[in-house]
Amino acid sequence: MHRWLAFVIVFMLAGAAAVLWPSPVRAAAAEEEGLTAPVPASAPSASPMVADTEGSVRTEVASEVDVAARPDIVITGPAETTRLLRTHLAEETTLSATFACRSVDRAVFDVAAGHADAAIVAEPFESILDDPRLRERALGDFVVALVRHRDNRVDHLTHEQVVAIARGRARTWADLGGDKRDLRAYSTFTGPADEARALQLGQGLTCVRERGLSAAQVMARVAREPGALGIVALRVLPASVPCITIDGAAPDLAAYRTGSYPFGYRLRLVHRAEPRPPLARFLAFLGGAEGQRMLRDLEP
């Protein structure tokens, strides 16, 4: 009897530990989003699941947002693009904003349907939804670079080789003329669709181990793993970062703008033609000197 009771107790404790003790993957994700620390409750709003982060800028975690009665603005889009504006708004303005992480397509549809005031995307909204009620404002251009480990002797790829990586035909660096190491990619993009758009591919890279990382996190992982490949979006790449050239062109914003380097995107703020007053004030801010300075400083 005592042995049976002891077995039951041990089984229950093991189950509780599995629930309460986070796995390394979940713990890393929580650390990235700042969810491991206590989050103060927000003021009452139309959405009950909103948590305060920095200052008056909040991260929206509810599935839907009732925008009409809100005094702040609701901005939606992929994590890698909303992160840019969220950080600068918290540091440099007193604007009250709520952010919702959505795919590019969902973000544009949210704005068209009135569930959000604006979407931050890296795609012309007409390619997603040709709606005459929508407008967009350019926020800045970014170059997408493939970062390698310093000891990796593969420092050049053709566009066809990048396609081979995306489709899983090249699984090791030996398939690309390098050493016999498995390809392990890390990306700042939150999903394969957004990654594919930036790299002009039909799909994201199949060898990606983690997505939604910051540029600094991607570079840190590449620096410690000889077989790692980093995918980052930046305005300016530090000269010390070892990157892979594509068809002979190095990742550079000027080269992307002229078309000699293929990978990059223009960050856009999509909004309705007749925005609510809070967003209208924000658009006026972006057109002023302080707003233009903030846009020039946007970095992942």
Salt bridges, closest charged atoms under 4 A:
GLU32 OE2 - ARG83 NH2 3.14
GLU64 OE2 - ARG106 NH2 2.77
GLU64 OE1 - HIS115 ND1 3.92
ASP72 OD2 - ARG58 NH2 2.72
ASP72 OD1 - ARG70 NE 2.93
GLU92 OE2 - HIS88 ND1 2.95
GLU92 OE1 - ARG293 NH2 3.21
ASP105 OD1 - ARG197 NH2 2.88
ASP110 OD2 - ARG102 NE 3.19
ASP110 OD1 - ARG106 NE 3.07
ASP117 OD1 - ARG276 NE 2.82
GLU123 OE1 - ARG197 NE 3.36
ASP131 OD2 - ARG133 NH2 2.70
GLU136 OE2 - ARG268 NE 2.97
ASP141 OD2 - ARG257 NE 2.98
ASP141 OD1 - ARG266 NE 2.70
ASP151 OD2 - HIS149 ND1 3.93
ASP179 OD1 - ARG153 NE 3.11
ASP179 OD2 - ARG181 NH1 3.25
ASP194 OD1 - ARG197 NH1 3.20
GLU195 OE1 - ARG211 NH2 3.00
GLU210 OE2 - ARG221 NE 2.77
GLU225 OE1 - ARG184 NE 3.05
GLU290 OE1 - ARG293 NH2 3.00
ASP297 OD2 - ARG293 NH1 3.38
